[in-house]
């Protein structure tokens, strides 16, 4: 078992936003686990979040308003104004991190 443990300690993690989870504090690891679990349980949100990262996206052009609403609730996207016009949506920094988890899970 010692050989396996040593191998895992040297293993380079493929999770995109945390290449060294062994250096994270407990709060950071809990956040990462929650993001992975959320992405795993909500695969349907992947396409909408990817679209919003390219934003700002006009409300009428979002892939799904219900999926956009879920992303708003978790803080992965926000409503924004663009060139004085309201009704646009864009990905947050958290949304970009979450998208990288989605991409990692479903590549």
ABEGO torsion letter per residue (X at the ends): XAAAAAAAAABBBABAABABAAABBAAAAAAAAAAAAAAAAAAAAAAAAAAAAAOBBBAAABABAAAAAAAAAAGABBBBBBGGBBGBBBBBAAAAAAAAAAAAAAX
